[in-house]
């Protein structure tokens, strides 16, 4: 069961709303229970947003590996691969951040 604070939008998981909103301090009377469709959207959004966050972490790891490869500078073929990896890793992270922002703007979060 999900409860949303009508003041700040905080989502609480549980059988009942909290006595006070942990984010803004609003009393439990300010919480509304989300309907089934909204609750499913919260669950799906949490899953997808976690996947996107994991991609950002992998992008950071790829960028670090590429940086090590560029510092090693073994030969032009390797440098080309590492430059490409560095560029793609940065784009991947930015795309994932932009998608999470879009989710938040559309209420797909939780």
C-alpha positions in Angstrom: 0.0 0.0 0.0 1.3 3.5 -0.9 0.4 6.7 0.8 1.4 10.1 -0.7 1.8 13.3 1.2 -0.4 15.9 -0.4 2.0 18.7 0.8 5.3 17.6 -0.6 4.7 14.4 -2.6 6.6 12.0 -0.4 5.6 8.4 -0.9 5.2 6.1 2.1 5.1 2.3 1.9 2.9 0.7 4.6 -0.5 -0.3 5.8 -1.1 3.2 7.2 0.4 6.6 6.7 3.1 7.8 9.1 2.1 10.0 12.0 4.2 12.8 10.3 5.7 13.1 6.9 9.4 12.4 7.2 10.2 15.0 4.5 8.0 18.0 5.4 6.5 17.2 8.8 2.9 17.3 7.6 0.4 15.3 9.8 -0.9 11.9 8.7 -4.2 13.5 7.7 -2.3 15.1 4.7 -1.6 11.6 3.2 -3.8 10.0 0.6 -3.7 6.4 -0.4 -2.7 5.8 -4.0 -5.1 3.8 -6.1 -4.1 0.6 -7.7 -3.0 2.1 -11.1 -0.9 4.8 -9.4 0.6 2.2 -7.0 1.6 0.0 -10.0 3.2 3.0 -11.7 5.2 3.7 -8.6 6.4 0.1 -8.4 7.4 0.1 -12.1 9.0 3.5 -11.9 11.1 2.5 -9.0 12.3 -0.6 -10.8 13.1 1.3 -14.0 14.7 4.2 -12.2 17.0 1.7 -10.3 18.0 0.2 -13.6 18.8 3.7 -15.0 20.8 4.5 -11.9 22.7 1.3 -12.3 23.5 2.3 -15.9 24.9 5.6 -14.7 27.2 3.7 -12.3 28.3 1.4 -15.1 28.9 4.5 -17.3 31.2 5.9 -14.5 33.1 2.7 -14.4 33.5 2.6 -18.2 34.7 6.2 -18.1 37.3 5.4 -15.5 38.5 2.3 -17.5 38.7 4.5 -20.6 40.8 7.1 -18.8 43.2 4.4 -17.6 43.5 3.2 -21.2 44.1 6.7 -22.5 46.8 7.3 -20.0 48.5 4.0 -21.0 48.4 5.1 -24.7 49.6 1.8 -26.1 48.8 2.4 -29.7 46.3 4.4 -31.9 43.8 1.5 -32.1 43.5 1.3 -28.3 43.4 5.0 -28.0 40.5 5.1 -30.5 38.6 2.5 -28.5 39.1 4.3 -25.2 38.1 7.7 -26.6 35.0 6.1 -28.0 34.2 4.4 -24.7 34.7 7.7 -22.8 32.3 9.5 -25.1 29.7 6.8 -25.1 29.9 6.4 -21.3 29.3 10.2 -20.8 26.4 10.1 -23.2 24.9 7.0 -21.5 25.0 8.7 -18.1 23.5 11.9 -19.4 20.7 10.1 -21.2 19.9 8.1 -18.1 19.8 11.3 -16.0 17.5 13.0 -18.5 15.2 10.0 -18.5 14.9 10.0 -14.7 14.2 13.7 -14.9 11.4 13.0 -17.4 10.0 10.3 -15.1 9.9 12.8 -12.2 8.2 15.4 -14.3 5.6 12.9 -15.3 5.0 11.6 -11.8 6.8 8.3 -12.5 8.8 8.0 -9.3 8.2 6.9 -5.9 
